[in-house]
């Protein structure tokens, strides 16, 4: 694509909730690094996301409040999958080495984490 990359100490990212009808922004959750992981919503009113810091996060869909945070030990840059088995909801997230571009000093081993919702 041409050009060059210049890293900045001020890089950041956002997870933003947008009203599908009006197009207005409902809330924004600022991150200290760019957000390259998938963002997944559920019918239960939560939003799942991941950060390059290694944090898997669960946000309240209406307000954007952080309900849960878990550090996986490696950057999160892949998909987040939610599914149910026998009425119980699970969430799977990949962590570690999303690409050569996004790897920091502590890249973490490629790992899949599986969470069960109460």
Secondary structure, DSSP 8 states (H G I E B T S, - for coil): --S-----TT--EEEEEE-TTT--EEEEEEESS---S--EE-TTSEEEEE-TTSEEEEEETTT--EEEEEE-SS---S-EEEEEETTEEEEEEEES-S-GGG--S-----EEEEEE--
